[in-house]
Amino acid sequence: MLTVWAIGGIPEIVDGDDIAAIIGDAVDGTLEDGDILAVTSKIVSKAEGRVVLAADREQAITDETVRIVATRVHPGGVTRIVENSLGIVAAAAGVDSSNTPDGTVLLLPVDPDASARRLREVLERRFGLRLGVIVTDTLGRPWREGQTDVAIGSSGVRVLEDLRGTRDTQGRRLDVTAPAVGDEISAAADLVKRKSDGLPVAVVRGLSHLLDADALGARSLIRRADMDMFRLGTDEAWQQGFEAGRVARE
């Protein structure tokens, strides 16, 4: 049976806080072997000092950008969909102004997989249990309205369950099926964390079969740009093709 619940008692996190100790105190006495902790990236970013002044937001987005996917002007300003230094394609490079003190914005953790690994190692030592940790963040999806949480960092959990080579219920071989269970766990945890209620950590129980100390981190979920059939926005792709044709004619 799958059970997901949010953990209370976690205070506002600031630069330099030991979030492993804070989370450990909050979950003390509640964890079981095989549990997975879903931790909102914002508290990781705050503890790691990934805070910049809101006035510097546009420059922060530029600094975090390695590739522009699409740019759109709208009445409220400009939206930039970009690939950031983590390989994540997101609006504003993941620079976020929600749930952060007035006048500041948050950057994503420098290395969410490493952050998840440090949390897992500390908590496993403290409680003597096998645990998984997933660092989550909220992203939009192409062709879909709204947002959902996905895994941007992980440790000790298989975030991609490769079912290729197995058989379906009709006996047919599966050749491409690989559920992104890390994202599914993140989305499930987001249902109980409730961003406006100050509940940044959830416990997911019932998926111990996904625990693997040697599992690849969440970066393994990112499709390489050269493998992405939709790597540019429509306007950008049209302009690139137009320019390529112009050059070819000269």
C-alpha positions as CSV (number, residue, x, y, z in Angstrom):
1,M,0.0,0.0,0.0
2,L,1.3,3.5,-0.9
3,T,1.1,6.1,1.9
4,V,2.1,9.7,1.5
5,W,2.0,12.4,4.2
6,A,3.6,15.7,5.0
7,I,5.9,16.4,7.9
8,G,5.2,19.4,10.2
9,G,7.5,21.2,12.5
10,I,10.0,22.4,10.0
11,P,10.8,26.1,10.6
12,E,11.6,28.8,8.0
13,I,15.0,27.8,6.6
14,V,17.8,30.3,6.2
15,D,21.4,30.3,4.8
16,G,23.6,27.9,6.7
17,D,20.9,25.8,8.4
18,D,21.6,22.1,8.8
19,I,18.5,20.8,7.1
20,A,19.5,17.2,7.6
21,A,19.3,17.8,11.4
22,I,16.1,19.8,11.1
23,I,14.4,17.2,8.9
24,G,15.8,14.4,11.2
25,D,14.2,16.1,14.3
26,A,10.9,16.5,12.5
27,V,10.7,12.9,11.3
28,D,12.2,11.3,14.4
29,G,10.3,8.2,15.4
30,T,8.1,8.1,12.3
31,L,10.4,6.6,9.6
32,E,10.6,3.0,8.6
33,D,13.1,1.1,6.5
34,G,12.4,1.7,2.8
35,D,10.8,5.1,3.2
36,I,11.4,7.9,0.7
37,L,11.6,11.6,1.7
38,A,10.5,14.1,-0.9
39,V,12.1,17.5,-0.1
40,T,11.1,20.7,-1.7
41,S,14.1,22.3,-3.5
42,K,13.4,25.7,-1.9
43,I,14.5,24.7,1.5
44,V,17.7,23.1,0.0
45,S,18.4,26.4,-1.9
46,K,17.8,28.5,1.2
47,A,20.1,26.4,3.4
48,E,22.8,26.5,0.6
49,G,22.6,30.3,0.3
50,R,21.1,30.3,-3.2
51,V,19.3,33.6,-2.6
52,V,19.6,36.7,-4.7
53,L,17.9,40.1,-4.6
54,A,14.7,40.4,-6.6
55,A,16.1,43.4,-8.4
56,D,18.8,41.1,-9.8
57,R,16.2,38.5,-11.0
58,E,16.6,39.0,-14.8
59,Q,20.4,39.0,-14.5
60,A,20.2,35.8,-12.4
61,I,18.1,34.2,-15.1
62,T,20.7,35.2,-17.7
63,D,23.5,33.8,-15.5
64,E,21.7,30.5,-15.0
65,T,20.9,30.1,-18.7
66,V,23.0,27.9,-21.0
67,R,20.5,27.7,-23.9
68,I,17.4,29.7,-24.9
69,V,14.5,27.6,-26.0
70,A,11.8,30.2,-26.4
71,T,11.1,33.8,-25.5
72,R,7.7,35.4,-25.5
73,V,6.6,39.0,-24.8
74,H,3.4,39.4,-22.9
75,P,1.6,42.3,-21.2
76,G,3.4,41.5,-17.9
77,G,6.9,41.4,-19.4
78,V,8.9,38.7,-21.0
79,T,8.8,34.9,-20.4
80,R,12.0,33.0,-21.1
81,I,12.0,29.3,-21.4
82,V,15.6,28.2,-21.1
83,E,17.9,25.3,-20.3
84,N,19.8,26.0,-17.1
85,S,23.2,24.8,-15.9
86,L,21.5,21.6,-14.5
87,G,20.2,20.7,-17.9
88,I,16.6,21.5,-16.8
89,V,14.4,23.3,-19.3
90,A,12.1,25.6,-17.4
91,A,10.6,29.1,-17.3
92,A,13.1,31.7,-15.9
93,A,15.8,29.0,-15.5
94,G,14.1,27.9,-12.3
95,V,14.6,31.2,-10.6
96,D,11.7,31.6,-8.3
97,S,10.1,34.3,-6.2
98,S,7.4,32.2,-4.3
99,N,7.8,31.1,-0.7
100,T,10.9,33.3,-0.3
101,P,11.4,36.5,1.8
102,D,10.2,39.8,0.2
103,G,12.8,41.3,-2.0
104,T,14.6,38.1,-2.8
105,V,14.4,35.2,-5.3
106,L,15.8,31.7,-5.1
107,L,18.1,29.9,-7.5
108,L,18.0,26.1,-7.7
109,P,20.6,24.1,-5.8
110,V,24.0,23.9,-7.5
111,D,23.9,20.1,-7.5
112,P,20.5,18.7,-6.4
113,D,21.7,15.1,-6.7
114,A,24.6,15.8,-4.3
115,S,22.3,17.6,-1.9
116,A,20.0,14.6,-1.9
117,R,22.9,12.3,-1.3
118,R,24.1,14.3,1.7
119,L,20.7,14.3,3.2
120,R,20.3,10.6,2.7
121,E,23.6,9.7,4.2
122,V,23.1,11.8,7.3
123,L,19.6,10.4,7.9
124,E,20.5,6.8,7.2
125,R,23.3,7.1,9.8
126,R,21.1,8.7,12.3
127,F,18.2,6.3,12.1
128,G,19.9,3.1,10.9
129,L,17.5,2.7,8.1
130,R,17.6,2.4,4.3
131,L,16.1,5.5,2.9
132,G,15.7,7.4,-0.4
133,V,15.7,11.1,-0.9
134,I,14.2,13.1,-3.8
135,V,14.6,16.8,-4.2
136,T,11.5,18.2,-6.0
137,D,10.7,21.3,-7.9
138,T,7.7,22.6,-9.8
139,L,7.7,22.7,-13.6
140,G,5.3,23.3,-16.4
141,R,4.9,20.7,-19.1
142,P,4.8,21.1,-22.9
143,W,1.3,20.8,-24.3
144,R,-0.3,20.7,-20.8
145,E,-1.8,23.4,-18.7
146,G,-0.7,23.9,-15.0
147,Q,2.4,22.7,-13.2
148,T,3.5,19.6,-11.2
149,D,6.4,18.7,-9.0
150,V,9.2,16.6,-10.6
151,A,12.5,15.2,-9.3
152,I,15.5,17.4,-9.9
153,G,17.7,15.6,-7.4
154,S,17.7,12.1,-5.9
155,S,19.8,9.6,-4.0
156,G,19.2,6.0,-3.2
157,V,16.1,5.7,-5.4
158,R,15.6,4.5,-8.9
159,V,14.0,7.4,-10.6
160,L,13.5,5.6,-13.9
161,E,12.0,2.1,-13.8
162,D,13.3,0.4,-16.9
163,L,10.7,-2.1,-18.0
164,R,12.1,-2.7,-21.5
165,G,12.4,-6.4,-22.2
166,T,9.6,-7.4,-19.9
167,R,6.1,-8.5,-21.0
168,D,2.7,-6.8,-20.6
169,T,-0.4,-8.6,-19.4
170,Q,-1.0,-9.9,-22.9
171,G,2.5,-11.3,-23.2
172,R,3.8,-8.7,-25.6
173,R,7.4,-7.5,-25.2
174,L,7.8,-3.9,-23.9
175,D,10.5,-2.1,-25.9
176,V,10.2,1.5,-24.8
177,T,8.4,1.6,-21.4
178,A,10.3,3.3,-18.7
179,P,8.1,5.1,-16.1
180,A,9.6,8.2,-14.6
181,V,8.8,7.1,-11.1
182,G,10.9,9.8,-9.6
183,D,8.6,12.4,-11.1
184,E,5.5,10.4,-10.1
185,I,6.7,10.3,-6.5
186,S,7.4,14.0,-6.6
187,A,3.9,14.7,-7.9
188,A,2.3,12.5,-5.3
189,A,4.2,14.2,-2.5
190,D,3.2,17.6,-3.8
191,L,-0.5,16.7,-3.2
192,V,0.2,16.7,0.6
193,K,3.0,19.2,0.9
194,R,0.7,22.1,0.0
195,K,3.1,25.0,-0.8
196,S,1.0,27.6,1.0
197,D,1.0,25.7,4.3
198,G,4.7,25.6,5.0
199,L,5.1,21.8,4.6
200,P,8.2,21.3,2.5
201,V,8.9,17.6,3.3
202,A,6.8,14.5,2.7
203,V,7.3,10.9,3.5
204,V,6.4,8.3,0.8
205,R,5.9,4.8,2.1
206,G,5.3,1.6,0.1
207,L,7.9,1.9,-2.6
208,S,10.9,0.2,-1.0
209,H,11.4,-1.9,-4.1
210,L,12.7,1.3,-5.8
211,L,15.5,1.8,-3.2
212,D,18.9,1.3,-4.7
213,A,22.0,2.8,-3.1
214,D,23.8,2.8,-6.5
215,A,20.9,4.3,-8.5
216,L,21.6,7.2,-10.8
217,G,20.6,10.6,-9.7
218,A,17.6,12.6,-11.1
219,R,19.9,14.2,-13.7
220,S,19.5,10.9,-15.5
221,L,15.9,11.9,-16.3
222,I,16.9,14.8,-18.4
223,R,16.8,14.1,-22.1
224,R,19.8,15.5,-24.0
225,A,19.1,18.4,-26.3
226,D,20.4,16.5,-29.3
227,M,17.8,13.8,-28.6
228,D,14.9,16.2,-28.1
229,M,12.5,16.4,-31.1
230,F,11.1,19.7,-29.6
231,R,14.2,21.4,-28.5
232,L,13.1,24.9,-29.7
233,G,10.0,27.0,-29.5
234,T,8.0,27.2,-32.7
235,D,9.0,30.8,-33.5
236,E,12.6,30.1,-32.7
237,A,12.7,26.9,-34.9
238,W,11.0,28.9,-37.8
239,Q,13.6,31.7,-37.5
240,Q,16.5,29.2,-37.4
241,G,15.2,27.5,-40.5
242,F,14.6,30.8,-42.3
243,E,18.2,31.9,-41.5
244,A,19.6,28.5,-42.6
245,G,17.8,28.8,-45.9
246,R,19.0,32.4,-46.4
247,V,22.6,31.4,-45.8
248,A,22.3,28.4,-48.2
249,R,21.0,30.7,-51.0
250,E,24.0,33.1,-50.7
